[in-house]
């Protein structure tokens, strides 16, 4: 019964958003007022059907509480839809008790979602709300006179600029939701499985290609997922056991998948959800962000792939076999659909200059029609009920993926709207700005370091999206004031948010891969940090080589070449071996690290290019002597 209710609401949710994407009737504010309560209903019904709602209570109690929540959401949705103009204009600032009840109820329900799904964020929100009310008890520069509880409720619900109906949940329902439509179709019809099978085929061709399957597979899945943990589960469940069986130590195998999955959040066209948020912050189109994001993402994966290859050499060629399934014609069409989606989105946004939402809508219409046509043909060829059942299951998977992802993102961003309200209304960004301005009097490097520490601390307890939002809200304006270009600043905040997924000791991605590998979590985390050193290179490059993201296209090539050379030098210094004796090898690697940092950090481009020459010499020396390192690794691995 609960399943039926969930799918009925999901169908209505899908239909309502699809109508909005086609006609944009009423605008995003009315959409948020009407649909944010529906996302909470989906959350409640999904938790109820999975028996995750209130597991300590009985079934009857769960159903009664769920009924109360659903009724409350229905009231909020209907009331705010009917009173939309009055709430936003006639009674703005002097809201009625019914207005306050509807807005306050939605605020409380979103906080309950946060408590159940993102407890660290819930605690931070509570602390921020208390600080907003009782700021007068805080001494020093963070003192403020305090806000009334009425002001707290209105700013976090009815005022529209911040809170649970603000631009953040509006973004989740509109732009992000339109892209989730495309991703949900690809997931529902087996595109992720086909990408994984394709990666296994690559791995079967060479012993050294086996760990690269994790890199390639995670990059491909990341382009349609954007979730590090989901990426790790999807790809890592196959690649980690294969790498371990082939001779790679457990913690290293887990680390390879960790950094590969982490990069999924860097990879366009999805980039987690930070690309959408960045476009909103900068007032630019989503395509402007994506066009600049490809170069850093490819540099990241090139650096990771190089580090993984050097690991393979150290442990000898992967000797085990990986079970490989033949690619069916359905797999080939799935892979073609995946490539068509990426190419189609870029074409529609870059060449046809369509808005991202309409580009995603048209892409969804074409891909969904093709996938349904294929499913219908398969059902006809099967000549039985089984084929049509498979099509029905695919449609249910689509509803699950679309409703689940969009509702969860909307509620998460509504939560962040609450957090943003508390920060803005208490003046915290301005006060932190004073600290950064004082640091700027010392050196821009000090500002960057303070900003890094701020983002790293946020990353200890928050997912990438809130980490990016808070960093962009608090740090970015101050960096822009002291002369740093907006694009590099926001990409720095973005890379910092991605790094937050790996920040010790709370990395969810590393915890997932370590569990799959049955390896030590801290050992996995340490090896992962070494492998993803290229992420730190990208952060530094935003201050020293901002051309990497200032203008997309040919303008990026020079900076990309320098950053890639520096990244290669850093990776070789951390992972390669240049001499069997440590007392000789380590100084050589230290020299290489210094040269790579000169290529990355020195403001004189000519000197940076000059530093690339000895870096290339080190790499060439290693390549020329590669066979002896392979032979030594083989002897060590066989115990001879």
Residue pairs with C-beta under 8 A, 6 or more apart in sequence:
2 45
2 48
2 49
3 49
5 45
6 42
6 45
6 46
6 49
6 403
7 396
7 399
9 38
9 41
9 42
9 45
9 403
10 42
10 399
10 400
10 402
10 403
11 399
12 38
13 35
13 38
13 39
13 42
13 403
13 406
13 407
14 399
14 402
14 403
16 34
16 35
16 38
17 35
17 173
17 177
17 406
18 181
19 25
20 26
20 31
20 173
20 174
21 174
21 177
21 178
21 181
21 357
21 358
21 361
22 361
28 167
28 170
28 173
28 174
29 84
29 88
29 160
29 165
29 170
30 81
30 84
31 170
31 173
31 174
32 165
32 166
32 169
32 170
32 173
33 77
33 80
33 81
33 84
33 87
33 165
34 77
34 80
34 81
35 77
35 173
35 410
36 106
36 110
36 164
36 165
36 169
36 173
36 410
36 411
36 414
37 73
37 74
37 76
37 77
37 80
37 106
37 109
38 73
38 77
38 407
39 406
39 407
39 408
39 410
39 411
40 69
40 73
40 106
40 109
40 110
40 113
40 407
40 411
41 69
41 70
41 73
41 74
42 403
42 404
42 407
43 113
43 407
43 408
43 411
44 53
44 66
44 69
44 70
44 73
45 66
45 70
46 404
46 407
47 53
47 116
48 62
48 63
48 66
53 62
53 65
53 66
54 61
54 62
54 65
57 65
69 109
72 105
72 109
73 106
73 109
75 102
75 105
76 102
76 105
76 106
79 98
79 102
80 87
80 102
80 103
83 98
83 99
87 95
87 99
87 158
88 160
91 99
95 103
95 154
95 158
99 158
100 150
100 153
100 154
100 158
103 153
103 154
103 157
103 158
103 164
103 165
104 153
104 157
106 157
106 164
106 165
107 153
107 156
107 157
107 163
107 164
107 418
110 164
110 411
110 414
110 415
110 418
111 122
111 125
111 415
111 418
113 411
113 415
114 121
114 122
114 125
114 411
114 415
114 418
115 122
117 408
117 411
117 412
118 412
118 415
118 463
120 461
120 462
121 415
121 416
121 419
121 461
121 462
121 463
121 466
124 419
124 461
124 462
125 415
125 418
125 419
125 422
128 419
128 422
128 423
128 426
129 152
129 418
129 422
131 138
131 422
131 426
132 146
132 147
132 152
132 422
132 425
132 426
133 146
133 147
133 148
133 149
133 152
134 146
135 142
135 143
135 144
135 145
135 146
135 147
135 426
136 143
136 144
136 145
136 146
138 144
141 431
141 434
142 428
142 431
144 426
144 427
147 155
147 425
147 426
151 425
155 162
155 163
155 421
155 425
156 162
156 163
156 164
156 417
156 418
156 421
156 422
157 163
157 164
157 165
158 165
160 166
161 167
162 417
162 418
162 420
162 421
162 424
162 425
163 414
163 417
163 418
163 421
164 414
164 417
164 418
165 414
165 417
166 414
166 417
166 420
166 421
167 280
167 417
168 277
168 413
168 414
168 416
168 417
168 420
168 469
169 410
169 411
169 413
169 414
169 417
171 276
171 277
171 280
171 413
172 273
172 406
172 409
172 410
172 412
172 413
173 406
173 410
174 357
175 276
175 279
175 286
175 356
175 357
175 360
176 273
176 276
176 406
176 409
177 406
177 409
177 410
178 356
178 357
178 360
178 361
178 364
179 269
179 270
179 276
179 356
179 360
180 401
180 402
180 405
180 406
180 409
181 360
181 361
181 364
181 402
182 224
182 341
182 345
182 360
182 363
182 364
182 367
183 224
183 225
183 270
183 401
183 405
184 398
184 401
184 402
184 405
185 364
185 367
185 368
185 371
185 398
186 192
186 224
186 334
186 337
186 338
186 341
186 367
187 224
187 397
187 398
187 401
188 371
188 394
188 395
188 397
188 398
188 401
189 334
189 337
189 371
189 374
189 375
189 394
189 398
190 330
190 331
190 334
191 224
191 334
191 335
191 337
191 338
192 221
192 224
192 225
192 234
193 331
193 334
194 327
194 330
194 331
194 332
194 334
194 335
194 338
195 217
195 220
195 221
195 334
195 335
195 338
196 217
196 221
196 234
196 235
196 238
197 325
197 327
197 331
198 217
198 220
198 327
198 331
198 335
199 213
199 214
199 216
199 217
199 220
199 235
199 239
200 213
200 238
200 322
200 323
200 324
200 325
201 324
201 327
202 209
202 212
202 213
202 216
203 209
203 210
203 212
203 213
203 239
203 242
203 322
203 324
204 321
204 322
204 324
206 317
207 246
207 312
207 317
207 318
207 319
208 309
208 312
208 313
208 317
208 318
210 239
210 242
210 243
210 246
210 312
210 318
210 320
210 322
211 239
211 243
211 248
211 253
211 256
211 308
211 309
211 311
211 312
211 318
212 305
212 308
212 309
213 239
213 242
213 322
214 235
214 236
214 239
214 240
214 243
214 256
214 257
214 260
214 308
215 256
215 260
215 301
215 304
215 305
215 308
217 235
217 239
217 260
218 231
218 232
218 235
218 257
218 260
218 261
218 263
218 264
219 260
219 263
219 264
219 267
219 301
220 338
221 231
221 234
221 235
221 264
222 231
222 261
222 263
222 264
222 265
222 266
222 267
222 270
223 264
223 267
223 268
223 269
223 270
223 338
223 342
224 270
224 338
224 341
225 231
225 234
225 264
225 270
226 264
226 265
226 267
226 270
226 271
226 272
226 273
227 264
227 265
227 272
228 261
228 262
228 264
228 265
228 464
228 501
228 508
228 509
229 261
229 508
229 509
229 512
231 260
231 261
231 264
231 509
232 257
232 258
232 261
232 509
232 512
232 513
232 516
233 512
233 516
235 257
235 260
235 261
236 254
236 257
236 261
236 512
236 513
236 516
237 516
239 253
239 256
239 257
240 253
240 254
240 257
240 513
240 516
240 517
241 516
241 517
242 320
242 322
243 252
243 253
243 256
243 318
244 250
244 253
244 517
245 320
245 322
246 318
246 319
246 320
246 321
246 322
247 315
247 316
247 318
247 319
247 320
247 637
248 256
248 311
248 312
248 315
248 318
249 315
250 517
250 518
250 519
251 514
251 517
251 519
251 520
251 523
251 524
251 527
252 311
252 315
252 527
253 517
253 519
254 510
254 513
254 514
254 516
254 517
254 519
254 524
254 527
254 528
255 510
255 513
255 524
255 527
255 528
255 530
255 531
256 308
256 311
256 531
257 513
257 516
258 502
258 507
258 509
258 510
258 513
258 524
258 525
258 528
258 531
258 532
259 304
259 307
259 502
259 528
259 531
259 532
260 304
260 308
261 509
261 513
262 498
262 501
262 502
262 509
262 528
262 532
262 535
263 297
263 300
263 301
263 304
265 271
265 272
265 274
265 464
265 498
265 501
266 293
266 296
266 297
266 300
266 495
266 498
267 293
267 297
267 301
268 275
268 290
268 293
268 294
268 297
269 275
269 290
269 342
269 345
269 346
271 289
271 290
271 293
271 297
271 494
272 464
272 465
272 498
273 409
273 413
273 465
274 464
274 465
274 468
274 494
274 497
274 498
275 286
275 289
275 290
275 293
276 286
277 465
277 468
277 469
277 472
278 289
278 468
278 472
278 490
278 491
278 494
279 285
279 286
279 288
279 289
279 356
281 472
281 476
281 490
282 288
282 289
282 486
282 487
282 490
285 349
285 355
285 356
286 349
286 356
287 346
287 349
287 350
287 356
287 359
288 552
290 346
290 349
291 350
291 552
291 553
292 487
292 491
292 549
292 550
292 551
292 552
292 556
293 491
293 549
294 552
295 548
295 549
295 552
295 556
295 560
296 491
296 495
296 538
296 548
296 549
299 534
299 537
299 538
299 560
299 563
299 564
299 567
300 532
300 534
300 535
300 538
302 534
302 564
302 567
303 533
303 534
303 537
303 564
303 567
303 568
303 570
303 571
304 531
304 532
304 534
306 568
306 571
306 572
306 575
307 530
307 531
307 533
307 534
307 571
307 574
307 575
308 531
310 571
310 572
310 575
310 576
311 531
311 575
312 318
313 626
313 629
313 630
313 633
314 575
314 577
314 629
314 633
315 633
315 637
316 630
316 633
316 634
316 636
316 637
317 630
317 634
327 335
330 374
330 378
333 374
337 367
337 370
337 371
340 367
341 363
341 367
344 359
344 362
344 363
344 366
345 359
345 360
345 363
348 354
348 358
348 359
348 362
348 363
349 356
349 359
352 359
354 362
371 394
372 391
375 390
375 391
375 394
376 391
378 387
378 390
378 391
379 387
379 388
379 390
379 391
380 387
381 387
382 390
412 463
412 465
412 466
413 465
415 466
416 465
416 466
416 469
419 466
419 469
419 470
420 469
420 473
423 429
423 470
423 473
423 474
424 473
428 474
429 473
429 474
429 477
432 454
432 474
432 475
432 478
433 474
433 477
433 478
433 481
435 450
436 447
436 450
436 451
436 475
436 478
436 479
436 482
437 478
437 481
437 482
439 446
439 447
439 450
440 446
440 447
440 478
440 482
444 482
444 484
444 543
445 543
447 478
447 479
447 482
448 492
448 540
448 543
451 471
451 475
451 479
451 492
451 496
452 496
452 539
454 471
454 474
454 475
455 467
455 471
455 475
455 493
455 496
455 497
455 499
455 500
456 496
456 499
456 500
456 503
458 466
458 467
458 470
458 471
458 500
459 467
459 496
459 497
459 499
459 500
459 501
459 503
459 506
460 500
460 503
460 506
461 506
462 470
462 500
463 500
463 501
464 497
464 498
464 500
464 501
465 497
467 496
467 497
467 500
468 493
468 494
468 496
468 497
471 493
471 496
471 497
472 490
472 493
475 489
475 493
476 486
476 489
476 490
476 493
479 489
479 492
480 486
480 489
484 543
484 546
485 546
485 550
487 546
487 549
487 550
488 542
488 543
488 546
488 548
488 549
488 550
489 542
491 538
491 542
491 549
492 539
492 542
492 543
495 535
495 538
495 539
495 542
496 539
498 535
499 535
499 536
499 539
501 507
501 508
501 509
502 509
502 510
502 525
502 528
502 529
502 532
504 522
504 525
504 529
505 521
505 522
505 525
507 525
507 528
510 521
510 524
510 525
510 528
511 521
513 524
514 520
514 521
514 524
514 525
517 524
530 574
530 575
531 575
533 567
533 570
533 571
533 574
534 567
534 570
534 571
537 563
537 566
537 567
537 570
537 600
538 563
540 600
540 601
541 548
541 559
541 563
541 566
541 600
542 548
542 549
544 600
544 601
544 602
544 603
545 559
545 562
545 563
545 600
546 559
547 555
547 556
547 558
547 559
548 556
548 559
548 560
548 563
549 556
562 599
562 600
562 605
562 608
562 609
562 612
563 600
565 596
565 599
565 612
565 615
565 616
566 596
566 597
566 599
566 600
566 612
566 615
567 596
568 596
568 615
568 619
569 592
569 593
569 595
569 596
569 599
569 615
569 618
569 619
570 593
570 596
570 597
570 600
572 589
572 592
572 618
572 619
572 622
573 589
573 590
573 592
573 593
573 596
574 589
574 593
576 589
576 622
577 585
577 629
578 584
578 585
578 588
578 589
578 618
578 621
578 622
579 585
579 588
580 632
588 618
592 615
592 618
595 611
595 614
595 615
595 618
596 611
596 615
598 607
598 608
598 611
599 608
599 609
599 611
599 612
599 615
600 608
602 608
602 611
622 629
